[in-house]
Amino acid sequence: MKKYIIAITIIIILAIFGIFIVKSITGNSIKELNPEIKEFTVKAFKFGYSPDTITVNKGDKVKIIINNTDVLHGIRIPDLGLRDNEILEFTANKTGEFTWYCTNMCGEGHKAMSGKLIVK
């Protein structure tokens, strides 16, 4: 009977310890996997964007979905080293105004095609 009580006590202690470990690991993972993301859909067309200005705060996690409506456009933000044709995901770590440009040659108005990311 004494061995049975000792075994149950050890199991309970290990279970409690395990719950704390799992809770701390899961809590951190949930925060990393589900951060609050500022999501924007930008319509890209010959020869512009809508919206053509996006404003976020420093530290925001940002997702820009590029909706190419006629031909392949994309967004390139050279000052932040960002470039993609479909989705840009990043953390806004630097304040300022950053001009974006069309990633792909899309016609004669390509060079004038731009927008702006403002990070406060």
N, C-alpha and C positions, 0 to 999 in steps of 0.2 A: 504494500500500500504506500509506503514511504517513497519507493522508486517511482511509482505512478504519479504522485504529487510533484516530485522533482521534475519529471519529464514534462508534465503539463505546464509547470512554471517556466521551464526553459522554452517551450514552444510559444507560450504567450509573450515572453520577453523578445524572442526572435521575431514574432509577428509584429509586435509594436515597433521594433527597430526597422523592420522591412517596410512598414507603412510610412515611416518618416523618410526613408531613403527614396522610395517610389514617389512620394508626394513632392519632395524637393526636386527630383529629376524631372518629373512630369510638369511641375510648375514652371521650370526654366524652359523646357521644350515648348510648352504652349505659348509662352511669351515670345520666343524666337520664331515659331511657325505662324503665329497669328498676330503680327503687329498691326497697328492701325495703319492702313495704307490709303493715301489720297489717290484716288483713281480718276483719270481724265480720258475721255475719248476725243481725239482730234481728227477731224475730217480733212483729208489731204486731197486736193484737186488742182487741175491746171489753172492758175498758178498761184495758189494760196492755201491757207489753213483756216479752219474754223473749229474752235476759237484760235486766234493767232497769238494770244497771250494767256499764260498760265501763271498764277501766283500761289506760292507755297511758303511755309515757314522753314527756317533752318532746322534741321533735324527730322523733318517729315520724310517718311518713306513714300515714294512717289511711283505710280505706275501710269504711263501714258500709252494708251492703245491707239495705234495709228490706223485709221479707216481710209485706205487708198480707194477713192471712188472711181477713178478713170484709168490711170496707169500706175505703175509702181513708183511711189515717191519716197516715203521714209522721213526720218528726222535725224539730223546730225547736230550735236552741240559741242563744237570743238573745244571750248574753254573748260568743259567738264569731261572730255574724253568719252562722250556717249554717242552711239550711232546704232540705228536699227531700222528695219523696214516695217516691222509689225508692232513690237512692244518694247518700250524703254522702261526698265525698273532700276531705281537707284535711291539712295538716301541723299537728301539735299544738305550737304555738309558745308557748303560755301555760300555766303550771302552775295547778292549782287544781281545784275541784270545780264542774262545770257541769251544771245541771239542764236536761234536754230535755223538750219538750212535744209533744203531738200537733199536727200542722200543720192538720188538717182537722176541722171539726165532725163528730163521729161518734156523737153521742147524748148522753143525760143525764149520763153519767160522763166526758165529754170533758175537763172542767176538772181532774179528778183524775188524768188519764192523764199520767204523767211517768216519766222515767228519769234516770240520772246518768252523766256522763262524768268520769272522774278522770284528770287529767294530772299525773304525778309529776315 
